C-alpha cells in the first residue's frame, strides 16, 4: 500500500483565497483524521471521520473551515476564505482501530 | 474533554537512557500511544499501551499506569538519529475512539 496520500505537498496562496487540501486514506481503514500542526499549538485534531461520517468536528477553528469525506477513499479540507494565521502543516491520518494512526506527509500551507 | 502534558524539551547523551513522561486527562480512556516525528516529516507510530505495565519494542519501551493517568516512553542506547519530537496520544471515548495528541517533547541527542 502507498500509505496515506496528501496533495498538494506545498501550497502558497493569497489571503482571501479558497484552499482545498486532499487526502486519500489507506484502503480498509475506517477512521480518518485531519490535524493541524504549528510551532505554537503543536498537533491539533481538527476533525475525525468514522466510516465516512464526521464524528467530532469540535477542533475545527471556525466556519471558514469545512471537511468532507464523500467516500471511503477520499477526503477534503477546505478553507474559505484563507487568512495568514491559517499557515501551518496540515496532516491527514487514517487508521483501522485508532490504536495506530498512519499519517500522510502533510501539506505545508502558507497564506500571504 | 481531553488534555495531555509532556515536557517540551529533553537533552540526552548518545548511548544513554532517556524517559519522556506524559500525564493525561480524558474521559473514557482506552489507551496511550506514542509517535515519533523528525523535523519536516510526518508522525510515525511507536507503541500503544491499553493495559498497565511496560511494553518493550527493541530499544524503545512504553509504560502505562491507568490509576495515575500517567505514562512514559523509555529510549535506551540513544542514537543521534533518535533526535526528534515525541508525542503521546490518548484514545478516549465520546461514543467513538478519538485520538488527541500532546504538545510533543523535542529530544536532542548530543555526542
Backbone of each chain as ProteinMPNN parsed JSONL, in Angstrom:
{"seq_chain_A": "XXXXXXXXXXXXXXXXXXXXXXXXXXXXXXXXXXXXXXXXXXXXXXXXXXXXXXXXXXXXXXXXXXXXXXXXXXXXXXXXXXXXXXXXXXXXXXXXXXXXXXXXXXXXXXXX", "coords_chain_A": {"N_chain_A": [[0.847, -1.19, 0.0], [0.434, 2.302, -0.694], [0.368, 4.015, 1.381], [-0.91, 6.816, 3.294], [-2.025, 9.363, 1.251], [-1.422, 12.667, 0.503], [-2.348, 15.762, -0.979], [-1.997, 19.142, -2.165], [1.633, 18.953, -1.665], [2.835, 21.265, -0.942], [1.529, 24.527, -0.556], [0.987, 27.75, -1.542], [-0.757, 30.634, -1.032], [-2.817, 33.53, -1.563], [-4.131, 35.729, 0.885], [-7.575, 35.43, 1.568], [-8.207, 33.81, -0.514], [-9.579, 30.667, -1.627], [-8.749, 27.505, -0.314], [-8.045, 24.137, -0.92], [-7.417, 21.094, 0.493], [-6.301, 17.768, 0.023], [-6.907, 14.27, 0.587], [-6.08, 10.862, 0.529], [-6.944, 8.045, 2.114], [-5.531, 5.04, 3.634], [-6.42, 2.032, 2.105], [-9.142, 0.225, 3.394], [-9.028, 1.235, 5.935], [-11.049, 2.628, 8.454], [-11.23, 4.946, 9.85], [-10.592, 8.423, 9.761], [-8.538, 11.237, 10.113], [-8.05, 14.736, 10.402], [-5.401, 16.875, 11.011], [-3.779, 19.789, 12.361], [-0.679, 21.363, 12.449], [1.37, 23.492, 14.259], [4.086, 25.553, 15.413], [3.447, 26.852, 17.752], [1.103, 25.695, 18.777], [1.291, 23.01, 18.511], [0.257, 19.688, 17.622], [-2.874, 19.602, 16.5], [-6.084, 18.209, 16.655], [-8.408, 18.467, 14.118], [-10.742, 17.425, 12.85], [-12.628, 14.4, 12.913], [-13.406, 11.504, 11.208], [-15.5, 8.658, 10.997], [-16.09, 5.744, 9.32], [-16.75, 7.331, 7.081], [-18.367, 9.28, 8.115], [-18.677, 12.391, 9.712], [-17.599, 12.595, 12.969], [-16.575, 14.04, 15.088], [-16.119, 17.334, 15.127], [-15.175, 19.299, 16.678], [-12.739, 20.489, 16.856], [-12.395, 22.103, 14.687], [-11.483, 25.258, 13.639], [-13.128, 27.526, 12.963], [-15.973, 28.789, 11.101], [-14.895, 29.097, 8.619], [-13.54, 26.894, 7.952], [-14.026, 23.706, 6.523], [-14.828, 20.248, 6.122], [-14.976, 17.273, 4.194], [-16.011, 13.93, 3.453], [-16.634, 12.166, 1.001], [-16.522, 9.534, 0.176], [-15.057, 6.318, 1.017], [-12.455, 6.516, 0.216], [-11.495, 9.074, -0.049], [-10.972, 12.391, 1.041], [-11.542, 15.833, 1.831], [-10.26, 18.968, 2.958], [-11.277, 22.164, 3.42], [-10.587, 25.618, 3.23], [-12.016, 28.669, 3.435], [-12.733, 32.021, 3.483], [-9.146, 32.055, 3.164], [-6.678, 32.891, 5.68], [-3.744, 34.612, 6.914], [-3.059, 33.517, 9.442], [-3.78, 30.926, 9.202], [-1.693, 29.547, 8.204], [0.242, 26.698, 8.279], [1.213, 23.255, 8.889], [-0.711, 20.77, 7.533], [-1.983, 17.712, 8.383], [-3.179, 14.574, 7.305], [-4.535, 11.596, 8.562], [-5.02, 8.071, 8.802], [-6.698, 5.181, 10.135], [-7.267, 1.814, 11.287], [-8.108, 0.785, 13.721], [-7.704, 2.837, 15.427], [-5.75, 2.583, 17.372], [-3.323, 2.707, 16.195], [-2.294, 5.147, 14.148], [-1.85, 6.152, 10.79], [0.046, 8.469, 9.15], [-0.137, 10.919, 6.544], [2.219, 12.689, 4.423], [1.786, 15.313, 4.789], [0.566, 18.685, 4.172], [2.065, 21.648, 3.52], [0.983, 24.706, 4.233], [0.989, 28.026, 3.222], [-0.155, 31.171, 3.782], [-0.29, 34.253, 2.382]], "CA_chain_A": [[0.0, 0.0, 0.0], [1.248, 3.505, -0.815], [0.221, 4.832, 2.56], [-1.835, 7.934, 3.174], [-1.523, 10.285, 0.227], [-1.972, 14.02, 0.605], [-1.95, 16.713, -2.023], [-0.61, 19.201, -2.6], [2.616, 18.921, -0.584], [3.051, 22.667, -0.563], [0.541, 25.434, -1.128], [1.141, 29.154, -1.189], [-1.916, 31.315, -1.554], [-3.031, 34.866, -1.031], [-5.216, 35.902, 1.852], [-8.885, 35.586, 0.955], [-8.439, 32.766, -1.496], [-10.029, 29.355, -1.155], [-7.72, 26.467, -0.34], [-8.577, 22.787, -0.744], [-6.412, 20.067, 0.743], [-6.877, 16.468, -0.334], [-6.333, 13.126, 1.293], [-6.52, 9.508, 0.195], [-6.515, 7.19, 3.22], [-5.143, 3.676, 3.31], [-7.579, 1.194, 1.828], [-9.543, -0.643, 4.502], [-9.082, 1.992, 7.186], [-12.38, 3.219, 8.584], [-11.137, 6.223, 10.562], [-9.76, 9.425, 9.117], [-8.32, 12.41, 10.955], [-7.311, 15.899, 9.902], [-4.671, 17.582, 12.063], [-3.021, 20.975, 12.005], [0.497, 21.464, 13.308], [2.12, 24.74, 14.292], [5.066, 25.584, 16.494], [2.853, 27.359, 18.992], [-0.018, 24.904, 19.297], [1.547, 21.587, 18.353], [-0.573, 18.901, 16.721], [-4.263, 19.758, 16.919], [-7.089, 17.469, 15.906], [-9.443, 19.335, 13.565], [-11.968, 16.683, 12.63], [-12.483, 12.947, 12.92], [-14.443, 10.761, 10.495], [-15.545, 7.22, 11.155], [-16.943, 5.224, 8.24], [-17.092, 8.471, 6.206], [-19.271, 10.184, 8.817], [-17.966, 13.255, 10.666], [-17.996, 12.244, 14.323], [-16.172, 15.092, 16.016], [-15.505, 18.476, 14.437], [-15.014, 20.344, 17.694], [-11.447, 21.133, 16.681], [-12.409, 22.999, 13.527], [-11.328, 26.588, 14.256], [-14.252, 28.42, 12.724], [-16.783, 28.416, 9.942], [-14.12, 29.162, 7.373], [-13.015, 25.551, 7.723], [-15.009, 22.645, 6.321], [-14.231, 18.993, 5.671], [-15.923, 16.307, 3.66], [-15.494, 12.609, 3.104], [-17.721, 11.647, 0.17], [-16.433, 8.078, 0.113], [-14.03, 5.762, 1.904], [-11.107, 6.673, -0.317], [-11.175, 10.462, -0.364], [-11.449, 13.43, 1.955], [-11.02, 17.176, 1.576], [-10.332, 20.017, 3.975], [-11.359, 23.416, 2.667], [-10.531, 26.86, 3.986], [-12.554, 29.74, 2.601], [-11.502, 32.496, 2.865], [-7.944, 31.769, 3.945], [-6.054, 34.006, 6.377], [-2.343, 34.299, 7.232], [-2.946, 32.698, 10.649], [-4.039, 29.526, 8.841], [-0.433, 28.952, 7.763], [0.577, 25.566, 9.146], [1.264, 21.978, 8.18], [-1.953, 20.029, 7.735], [-1.797, 16.276, 8.22], [-4.288, 13.635, 7.277], [-4.134, 10.29, 9.072], [-6.087, 7.083, 8.798], [-6.42, 4.02, 10.973], [-8.303, 0.777, 11.308], [-8.63, 0.634, 15.072], [-7.329, 4.036, 16.183], [-4.594, 2.398, 18.24], [-2.168, 3.093, 15.395], [-2.686, 6.011, 13.048], [-0.845, 6.311, 9.742], [-0.008, 9.849, 8.694], [0.402, 11.345, 5.273], [3.402, 13.539, 4.529], [1.374, 16.655, 5.155], [0.537, 19.81, 3.241], [2.552, 22.882, 4.15], [0.194, 25.826, 3.714], [1.426, 29.377, 3.542], [-1.098, 32.181, 3.32], [0.415, 35.545, 2.431]], "C_chain_A": [[0.88, 1.236, 0.0], [1.182, 4.363, 0.43], [-0.807, 5.914, 2.328], [-1.237, 8.958, 2.217], [-2.22, 11.624, 0.362], [-1.484, 14.865, -0.576], [-2.638, 18.041, -1.796], [0.344, 19.079, -1.418], [2.887, 20.324, -0.055], [1.995, 23.517, -1.268], [0.826, 26.831, -0.62], [-0.02, 29.897, -1.833], [-2.041, 32.693, -0.926], [-4.222, 34.881, -0.083], [-6.532, 36.131, 1.11], [-9.217, 34.518, -0.058], [-8.935, 31.48, -0.834], [-8.897, 28.347, -1.319], [-8.39, 25.12, -0.107], [-7.424, 21.809, -0.618], [-7.069, 18.705, 0.566], [-6.158, 15.331, 0.357], [-6.95, 11.829, 0.779], [-6.027, 8.593, 1.31], [-6.077, 5.82, 2.729], [-6.404, 2.838, 3.136], [-7.87, 0.268, 3.009], [-9.585, 0.046, 5.85], [-10.427, 2.699, 7.274], [-12.386, 4.524, 9.368], [-10.198, 7.156, 9.823], [-9.737, 10.665, 9.985], [-7.65, 13.512, 10.141], [-6.692, 16.614, 11.108], [-4.021, 18.828, 11.478], [-1.854, 21.073, 12.974], [1.181, 22.813, 13.138], [3.101, 24.681, 15.451], [4.402, 25.93, 17.818], [1.855, 26.39, 19.61], [0.182, 23.403, 19.142], [0.593, 20.948, 17.366], [-2.012, 18.914, 17.234], [-5.175, 18.929, 16.034], [-8.167, 18.439, 15.427], [-10.774, 18.604, 13.463], [-11.656, 15.205, 12.51], [-13.687, 12.333, 12.212], [-14.351, 9.282, 10.867], [-16.541, 6.672, 10.139], [-17.564, 6.353, 7.414], [-18.007, 9.487, 6.883], [-18.469, 11.07, 9.764], [-18.478, 13.028, 12.082], [-17.708, 13.403, 15.28], [-15.475, 16.198, 15.236], [-15.258, 19.622, 15.409], [-13.689, 21.084, 17.57], [-11.374, 22.073, 15.495], [-12.453, 24.436, 14.039], [-12.551, 27.489, 14.109], [-14.937, 28.028, 11.438], [-16.032, 28.485, 8.625], [-13.571, 27.792, 6.985], [-14.172, 24.573, 7.532], [-14.292, 21.408, 5.811], [-15.326, 18.059, 5.208], [-15.219, 14.979, 3.437], [-16.585, 11.922, 2.293], [-17.699, 10.132, 0.005], [-15.232, 7.624, 0.932], [-12.611, 6.025, 1.426], [-10.711, 8.126, -0.563], [-11.774, 11.405, 0.668], [-10.824, 14.76, 1.566], [-11.182, 18.048, 2.809], [-10.253, 21.34, 3.228], [-11.309, 24.598, 3.622], [-10.967, 27.986, 3.038], [-13.234, 30.793, 3.463], [-10.292, 32.217, 3.758], [-7.378, 33.051, 4.545], [-4.613, 33.625, 6.719], [-2.188, 33.392, 8.455], [-3.293, 31.24, 10.395], [-2.772, 28.823, 8.371], [0.017, 27.902, 8.776], [0.844, 24.363, 8.256], [0.002, 21.209, 8.538], [-1.702, 18.56, 7.412], [-3.143, 15.577, 8.157], [-3.75, 12.301, 7.783], [-5.314, 9.34, 8.986], [-5.692, 5.912, 9.685], [-7.561, 3.035, 10.87], [-8.926, 0.692, 12.686], [-8.265, 1.79, 15.991], [-6.156, 3.828, 17.122], [-3.306, 2.782, 17.517], [-2.66, 3.886, 14.202], [-1.523, 6.17, 12.076], [-1.024, 7.708, 9.142], [0.494, 9.991, 7.266], [1.586, 12.273, 5.5], [3.063, 14.997, 4.801], [1.349, 17.622, 3.991], [1.002, 21.04, 4.002], [1.857, 24.059, 3.486], [0.781, 27.142, 4.184], [0.43, 30.343, 2.936], [-0.434, 33.543, 3.49], [-0.548, 36.711, 2.215]], "O_chain_A": [[1.947, 1.24, 0.613], [1.895, 5.363, 0.516], [-1.489, 5.935, 1.304], [-0.084, 9.364, 2.363], [-3.448, 11.709, 0.338], [-0.375, 14.697, -1.083], [-3.757, 18.073, -1.284], [-0.102, 19.1, -0.271], [3.134, 20.522, 1.135], [1.624, 23.259, -2.413], [0.897, 27.065, 0.587], [-0.237, 29.797, -3.04], [-1.443, 32.977, 0.112], [-5.186, 34.133, -0.249], [-6.602, 36.911, 0.16], [-10.379, 34.339, -0.423], [-8.731, 31.252, 0.358], [-8.186, 28.339, -2.325], [-9.21, 24.979, 0.801], [-6.57, 21.708, -1.499], [-8.235, 18.511, 0.912], [-4.97, 15.413, 0.67], [-8.165, 11.715, 0.619], [-4.822, 8.381, 1.443], [-6.234, 5.486, 1.554], [-7.338, 2.93, 3.933], [-6.974, -0.381, 3.548], [-10.123, -0.504, 6.811], [-10.892, 3.294, 6.302], [-13.438, 5.143, 9.533], [-9.15, 6.744, 9.325], [-10.759, 11.093, 10.521], [-6.792, 13.245, 9.299], [-7.373, 16.914, 12.089], [-3.75, 18.912, 10.281], [-2.022, 20.888, 14.18], [1.523, 23.221, 12.029], [2.961, 23.86, 16.357], [4.744, 25.381, 18.865], [1.772, 26.279, 20.833], [-0.652, 22.612, 19.585], [0.17, 21.577, 16.395], [-2.324, 18.316, 18.264], [-5.052, 18.945, 14.809], [-8.769, 19.15, 16.232], [-11.802, 19.095, 13.928], [-10.577, 14.809, 12.07], [-14.835, 12.602, 12.565], [-13.261, 8.734, 11.028], [-17.699, 7.09, 10.106], [-18.753, 6.324, 7.094], [-18.384, 10.475, 6.253], [-17.662, 10.562, 10.543], [-19.657, 13.244, 12.363], [-18.506, 13.701, 16.169], [-14.362, 16.01, 14.744], [-15.146, 20.778, 15.002], [-13.53, 22.178, 18.112], [-10.376, 22.772, 15.324], [-13.359, 24.796, 14.791], [-12.949, 28.147, 15.07], [-14.547, 27.071, 10.769], [-16.51, 27.969, 7.615], [-13.189, 27.564, 5.838], [-15.158, 24.6, 8.268], [-13.264, 21.512, 5.142], [-16.436, 18.046, 5.74], [-14.003, 14.916, 3.259], [-17.382, 11.168, 2.851], [-18.728, 9.517, -0.272], [-14.486, 8.443, 1.47], [-11.658, 5.779, 2.166], [-9.699, 8.388, -1.214], [-12.913, 11.244, 1.106], [-9.714, 14.807, 1.037], [-12.116, 17.884, 3.593], [-9.296, 21.606, 2.502], [-11.917, 24.573, 4.692], [-10.363, 28.212, 1.989], [-14.229, 30.486, 4.12], [-10.423, 32.152, 4.98], [-7.564, 34.143, 4.008], [-4.295, 32.439, 6.805], [-1.268, 32.576, 8.495], [-3.118, 30.402, 11.279], [-2.787, 27.61, 8.162], [0.155, 28.182, 9.967], [0.721, 24.436, 7.033], [-0.31, 21.023, 9.714], [-1.266, 18.214, 6.314], [-4.097, 15.934, 8.849], [-2.623, 11.925, 7.46], [-6.469, 9.757, 9.085], [-4.513, 5.683, 9.951], [-8.663, 3.365, 10.431], [-10.141, 0.543, 12.81], [-8.494, 1.725, 17.199], [-5.607, 4.806, 17.63], [-2.314, 3.139, 18.154], [-3.364, 3.355, 13.343], [-0.368, 6.305, 12.481], [-2.109, 8.071, 8.689], [1.412, 9.295, 6.834], [1.914, 12.603, 6.64], [3.953, 15.818, 5.02], [2.008, 17.421, 2.97], [0.403, 21.425, 5.007], [2.111, 24.369, 2.323], [1.034, 27.347, 5.371], [0.197, 30.338, 1.727], [-0.065, 33.934, 4.597], [-0.129, 37.868, 2.224]]}, "seq_chain_B": "XXXXXXXXXXXXXXXXXXXXXXXXXXXXXXXXXXXXXXXXXXXXXXXXXXXXXXXXXXXXXXXXXXXXXXXXXXXXXXXXXXXXXXXXXXXXXXXXXXXXXXXXXXXXXXX", "coords_chain_B": {"N_chain_B": [[-13.579, 16.626, 28.059], [-10.256, 16.366, 26.639], [-6.856, 16.306, 27.649], [-3.318, 16.48, 27.5], [-0.089, 16.317, 28.97], [3.291, 16.981, 28.476], [6.883, 17.16, 28.82], [8.505, 19.951, 27.266], [11.023, 19.974, 26.101], [13.893, 17.835, 25.938], [17.186, 16.871, 26.648], [19.749, 14.575, 25.933], [22.515, 12.295, 26.253], [24.303, 10.589, 23.718], [24.004, 7.074, 23.623], [23.017, 6.904, 26.163], [20.164, 6.577, 28.448], [16.834, 7.72, 28.195], [13.866, 9.119, 29.531], [10.603, 9.958, 28.698], [7.941, 11.651, 29.903], [4.356, 11.514, 30.286], [1.331, 12.887, 31.16], [-2.179, 12.556, 31.473], [-5.543, 13.689, 30.931], [-8.606, 12.521, 30.412], [-11.81, 11.594, 29.197], [-13.398, 8.434, 29.447], [-11.112, 6.745, 28.917], [-9.108, 4.826, 26.748], [-6.526, 3.985, 25.943], [-2.959, 4.587, 25.524], [-0.913, 6.019, 23.104], [2.272, 6.323, 21.407], [4.203, 8.472, 19.366], [6.68, 9.245, 16.921], [8.348, 12.01, 15.502], [10.315, 13.292, 13.051], [12.087, 16.306, 12.168], [10.388, 18.096, 9.721], [9.116, 15.867, 8.842], [6.523, 13.311, 8.94], [4.423, 12.284, 11.683], [5.157, 9.115, 13.112], [4.088, 5.92, 14.133], [4.923, 4.479, 17.285], [4.331, 2.925, 19.639], [1.752, 1.31, 21.64], [-0.215, 1.318, 24.536], [-2.611, -0.389, 26.254], [-3.121, -1.624, 28.6], [-2.033, -1.6, 32.047], [1.45, -1.367, 32.745], [4.605, -2.371, 31.268], [5.599, -2.129, 27.9], [7.708, -3.511, 25.565], [9.698, -2.727, 22.781], [12.223, -3.412, 21.045], [14.735, -1.012, 21.287], [13.059, 0.788, 22.382], [10.661, 1.386, 24.921], [7.429, 1.415, 26.418], [5.349, 2.67, 28.979], [2.497, 2.363, 31.083], [0.288, 3.651, 33.514], [-2.778, 3.388, 34.57], [-4.207, 4.068, 36.829], [-2.819, 6.25, 37.762], [-3.033, 7.979, 35.701], [-0.949, 8.26, 33.825], [1.938, 7.939, 31.803], [4.929, 6.762, 30.18], [7.618, 7.068, 27.819], [10.405, 5.184, 27.124], [13.637, 5.416, 26.05], [16.369, 3.614, 25.081], [19.952, 3.148, 24.864], [20.641, 5.438, 23.32], [20.689, 6.942, 20.107], [22.047, 9.146, 17.624], [20.21, 9.513, 15.625], [17.844, 9.354, 16.944], [17.085, 11.82, 17.686], [14.412, 13.872, 17.689], [10.916, 14.779, 17.686], [8.632, 13.693, 20.154], [5.486, 12.353, 20.675], [2.791, 11.842, 22.881], [-0.327, 10.197, 22.731], [-3.699, 10.096, 23.453], [-6.283, 7.735, 23.529], [-9.615, 8.205, 23.677], [-13.009, 7.8, 24.643], [-16.155, 8.881, 23.413], [-18.28, 8.138, 22.641], [-17.152, 7.263, 20.362], [-13.887, 6.12, 19.489], [-11.344, 8.45, 19.938], [-8.511, 10.234, 19.032], [-6.193, 12.145, 20.685], [-3.517, 14.353, 20.678], [-0.56, 15.153, 22.586], [1.493, 18.099, 23.26], [3.984, 17.502, 22.476], [7.387, 16.39, 22.828], [10.536, 17.599, 22.379], [13.336, 15.928, 21.631], [16.758, 16.089, 21.999], [19.646, 14.566, 21.056], [22.904, 14.407, 22.079], [26.425, 14.248, 21.302]], "CA_chain_B": [[-12.517, 16.936, 27.129], [-9.015, 15.63, 26.77], [-5.631, 17.095, 27.661], [-2.119, 15.727, 27.798], [1.059, 17.151, 29.309], [4.616, 16.406, 28.292], [7.924, 18.202, 28.836], [8.665, 20.495, 25.918], [12.343, 19.639, 25.557], [14.77, 16.969, 26.712], [18.5, 16.652, 26.036], [20.405, 13.396, 26.486], [23.777, 11.952, 25.614], [24.328, 9.375, 22.91], [24.304, 5.877, 24.387], [22.339, 6.938, 27.458], [18.733, 6.26, 28.518], [16.015, 8.892, 28.485], [12.449, 8.835, 29.781], [9.719, 11.077, 28.377], [6.712, 11.431, 30.654], [3.098, 12.038, 29.749], [0.149, 12.761, 32.008], [-3.35, 12.819, 30.653], [-6.883, 13.778, 31.494], [-9.521, 12.242, 29.325], [-12.972, 10.809, 29.574], [-13.477, 7.168, 28.742], [-9.764, 6.443, 28.426], [-8.896, 3.483, 26.206], [-5.119, 3.633, 25.927], [-1.998, 5.65, 25.221], [0.018, 5.723, 22.014], [3.437, 7.193, 21.255], [4.603, 8.72, 17.992], [7.943, 9.948, 16.7], [8.315, 12.877, 14.332], [11.543, 14.023, 12.724], [11.841, 17.617, 11.581], [9.977, 18.076, 8.326], [8.48, 14.604, 8.498], [5.209, 13.003, 9.487], [4.461, 11.416, 12.867], [5.092, 7.676, 12.871], [3.676, 5.183, 15.322], [5.951, 3.728, 18.005], [3.811, 1.915, 20.555], [0.426, 1.517, 22.209], [-0.492, 0.626, 25.793], [-4.004, -0.396, 26.721], [-3.107, -2.147, 29.966], [-0.925, -1.147, 32.894], [2.69, -2.118, 32.632], [5.648, -1.986, 30.326], [5.652, -2.782, 26.605], [9.049, -3.308, 25.026], [9.894, -2.948, 21.358], [13.596, -3.072, 20.746], [15.335, -0.035, 22.201], [12.006, 1.64, 22.931], [9.661, 0.775, 25.796], [6.405, 2.363, 26.858], [4.735, 2.275, 30.248], [1.212, 2.994, 31.391], [-0.378, 3.446, 34.8], [-4.108, 3.967, 34.405], [-4.633, 4.656, 38.108], [-2.121, 7.534, 37.922], [-3.209, 8.738, 34.455], [0.456, 8.58, 33.553], [2.696, 7.004, 31.003], [6.212, 7.281, 29.715], [8.369, 6.404, 26.752], [11.794, 4.986, 27.53], [14.521, 5.16, 24.924], [17.655, 3.115, 25.558], [21.063, 3.152, 23.905], [20.294, 6.526, 22.428], [21.478, 7.194, 18.905], [21.841, 10.503, 17.114], [19.001, 9.521, 14.797], [16.667, 9.433, 17.812], [16.731, 13.234, 17.844], [13.105, 14.03, 17.047], [9.849, 15.09, 18.638], [7.88, 12.511, 20.571], [4.141, 12.726, 21.093], [1.869, 10.85, 23.424], [-1.669, 10.386, 22.19], [-4.673, 9.359, 24.246], [-7.513, 7.28, 22.894], [-10.714, 8.348, 24.606], [-14.317, 7.579, 24.034], [-17.049, 10.019, 23.26], [-19.123, 7.379, 21.743], [-16.219, 6.663, 19.426], [-12.498, 6.363, 19.865], [-10.822, 9.714, 19.421], [-7.103, 10.342, 19.368], [-5.766, 13.509, 20.976], [-2.08, 14.392, 20.875], [0.058, 16.145, 23.447], [2.218, 19.157, 22.568], [5.208, 16.926, 21.961], [8.663, 16.604, 23.511], [11.646, 17.624, 21.433], [14.518, 15.26, 22.184], [18.026, 16.328, 21.334], [20.705, 13.655, 21.469], [24.206, 15.045, 21.854], [27.546, 13.27, 21.339]], "C_chain_B": [[-11.291, 16.096, 27.403], [-7.856, 16.602, 26.808], [-4.48, 16.185, 28.051], [-0.99, 16.704, 28.083], [2.342, 16.364, 29.156], [5.636, 17.521, 28.492], [8.154, 18.691, 27.416], [9.989, 20.089, 25.285], [13.097, 18.727, 26.516], [16.076, 16.822, 25.936], [19.164, 15.468, 26.719], [21.626, 13.06, 25.648], [23.645, 10.648, 24.83], [24.75, 8.183, 23.76], [23.586, 5.79, 25.714], [20.885, 6.483, 27.331], [17.973, 7.54, 28.828], [14.559, 8.463, 28.632], [11.637, 10.089, 29.507], [8.364, 10.783, 29.005], [5.501, 12.073, 29.993], [2.002, 11.824, 30.78], [-1.06, 13.182, 31.198], [-4.605, 12.964, 31.497], [-7.841, 13.569, 30.335], [-10.689, 11.418, 29.843], [-12.979, 9.508, 28.785], [-12.162, 6.724, 28.148], [-9.658, 4.994, 27.963], [-7.43, 3.08, 26.27], [-4.264, 4.804, 25.496], [-1.047, 5.182, 24.128], [1.178, 6.704, 22.043], [3.822, 7.264, 19.786], [5.919, 9.481, 17.975], [7.8, 10.809, 15.447], [9.663, 13.576, 14.169], [11.174, 15.338, 12.062], [11.5, 17.489, 10.101], [9.254, 16.81, 7.903], [7.102, 14.462, 9.11], [5.364, 12.187, 10.761], [4.369, 9.949, 12.454], [4.872, 6.96, 14.191], [4.846, 4.432, 15.941], [5.349, 2.6, 18.838], [2.425, 2.305, 21.048], [0.293, 0.694, 23.475], [-1.972, 0.741, 26.126], [-4.086, -0.824, 28.177], [-1.926, -1.57, 30.734], [0.311, -2.004, 32.645], [3.567, -1.617, 31.511], [5.552, -2.814, 29.05], [7.003, -2.482, 25.982], [9.084, -3.633, 23.545], [11.294, -2.488, 21.004], [14.162, -2.106, 21.764], [14.285, 0.833, 22.887], [11.066, 0.816, 23.808], [8.654, 1.842, 26.163], [5.681, 1.782, 28.052], [3.443, 3.02, 30.449], [0.772, 2.644, 32.809], [-1.73, 4.141, 34.716], [-4.572, 4.645, 35.696], [-4.003, 6.028, 38.332], [-2.317, 8.445, 36.719], [-1.85, 9.2, 33.928], [1.078, 7.498, 32.686], [4.045, 7.581, 30.66], [6.746, 6.436, 28.584], [9.822, 6.351, 27.189], [12.615, 4.637, 26.298], [15.903, 4.77, 25.471], [18.696, 3.169, 24.443], [20.839, 4.219, 22.835], [21.28, 6.664, 21.269], [21.147, 8.59, 18.402], [20.549, 10.584, 16.317], [17.716, 9.554, 15.626], [16.257, 10.876, 18.09], [15.479, 13.512, 17.012], [12.138, 14.545, 18.095], [9.055, 13.837, 18.909], [6.543, 12.962, 21.156], [3.47, 11.554, 21.782], [0.479, 11.2, 22.917], [-2.627, 9.501, 22.962], [-5.867, 8.972, 23.394], [-8.607, 7.357, 23.936], [-12.017, 8.11, 23.892], [-15.098, 8.877, 24.023], [-18.131, 9.442, 22.419], [-18.256, 6.617, 20.769], [-14.816, 6.938, 19.914], [-12.013, 7.631, 19.169], [-9.385, 9.842, 19.9], [-6.745, 11.809, 19.561], [-4.281, 13.484, 21.3], [-1.673, 15.436, 21.898], [0.85, 17.123, 22.601], [3.527, 18.638, 22.0], [6.426, 17.289, 22.782], [9.77, 16.537, 22.472], [12.876, 17.056, 22.118], [15.736, 15.6, 21.336], [19.056, 15.378, 21.909], [22.037, 14.291, 21.098], [25.332, 14.023, 21.993], [28.156, 13.171, 22.734]], "O_chain_B": [[-11.287, 15.231, 28.279], [-7.856, 17.605, 26.095], [-4.644, 15.245, 28.828], [-0.94, 17.791, 27.507], [2.468, 15.238, 29.636], [5.302, 18.698, 28.353], [8.011, 17.923, 26.464], [10.067, 19.885, 24.074], [12.962, 18.829, 27.735], [16.068, 16.669, 24.714], [19.146, 15.367, 27.946], [21.753, 13.479, 24.498], [22.949, 9.724, 25.253], [25.718, 8.256, 24.517], [23.545, 4.725, 26.331], [20.436, 6.064, 26.264], [18.423, 8.352, 29.636], [14.09, 7.558, 27.942], [11.948, 11.161, 30.026], [7.72, 9.787, 28.677], [5.616, 13.043, 29.244], [1.774, 10.698, 31.223], [-0.972, 14.06, 30.34], [-4.71, 12.441, 32.607], [-7.872, 14.359, 29.391], [-10.563, 10.652, 30.798], [-12.615, 9.478, 27.61], [-12.111, 6.358, 26.973], [-10.054, 4.065, 28.667], [-7.123, 1.939, 26.618], [-4.77, 5.871, 25.149], [-0.459, 4.104, 24.209], [1.081, 7.781, 22.631], [3.777, 6.27, 19.061], [6.228, 10.252, 18.884], [7.205, 10.385, 14.456], [10.091, 14.346, 15.029], [10.102, 15.477, 11.475], [12.225, 16.858, 9.332], [8.829, 16.682, 6.754], [6.584, 15.393, 9.726], [6.349, 11.462, 10.906], [3.602, 9.59, 11.561], [5.407, 7.353, 15.227], [5.655, 3.828, 15.238], [5.797, 1.456, 18.758], [1.982, 3.445, 20.902], [0.642, -0.487, 23.495], [-2.509, 1.841, 26.26], [-5.004, -0.435, 28.899], [-0.947, -1.113, 30.145], [0.218, -3.201, 32.372], [3.305, -0.585, 30.894], [5.438, -4.039, 29.101], [7.398, -1.321, 25.883], [8.576, -4.664, 23.104], [11.519, -1.317, 20.7], [14.082, -2.348, 22.969], [14.584, 1.529, 23.857], [10.721, -0.317, 23.469], [8.98, 3.028, 26.214], [5.432, 0.579, 28.134], [3.305, 4.171, 30.036], [0.872, 1.496, 33.243], [-1.8, 5.368, 34.786], [-5.248, 5.673, 35.655], [-4.582, 6.874, 39.013], [-1.818, 9.571, 36.713], [-1.645, 10.377, 33.629], [0.782, 6.311, 32.823], [4.274, 8.777, 30.837], [6.388, 5.271, 28.413], [10.398, 7.367, 27.578], [12.316, 3.674, 25.591], [16.515, 5.52, 26.232], [18.371, 3.228, 23.257], [20.845, 3.947, 21.635], [22.494, 6.528, 21.418], [20.094, 9.144, 18.719], [19.868, 11.609, 16.333], [16.629, 9.757, 15.084], [15.197, 11.122, 18.666], [15.495, 13.398, 15.787], [12.505, 14.725, 19.256], [8.83, 13.02, 18.017], [6.488, 13.838, 22.019], [3.566, 10.414, 21.328], [0.161, 12.37, 22.703], [-2.396, 8.301, 23.11], [-6.394, 9.784, 22.633], [-8.553, 6.67, 24.957], [-12.099, 8.212, 22.668], [-14.666, 9.868, 24.612], [-18.793, 10.108, 21.624], [-18.561, 5.486, 20.392], [-14.585, 7.884, 20.667], [-12.245, 7.842, 17.979], [-9.093, 9.578, 21.066], [-6.982, 12.625, 18.67], [-3.838, 12.674, 22.114], [-2.334, 16.461, 22.064], [0.885, 17.006, 21.376], [4.117, 19.275, 21.127], [6.491, 18.37, 23.366], [9.919, 15.535, 21.772], [13.393, 17.638, 23.072], [15.737, 15.421, 20.118], [19.312, 15.385, 23.113], [22.263, 14.664, 19.947], [25.197, 13.043, 22.726], [29.097, 12.406, 22.944]]}, "name": "protein", "num_of_chains": 2, "seq": "XXXXXXXXXXXXXXXXXXXXXXXXXXXXXXXXXXXXXXXXXXXXXXXXXXXXXXXXXXXXXXXXXXXXXXXXXXXXXXXXXXXXXXXXXXXXXXXXXXXXXXXXXXXXXXXXXXXXXXXXXXXXXXXXXXXXXXXXXXXXXXXXXXXXXXXXXXXXXXXXXXXXXXXXXXXXXXXXXXXXXXXXXXXXXXXXXXXXXXXXXXXXXXXXXXXXXXXXXXXXXXX"}
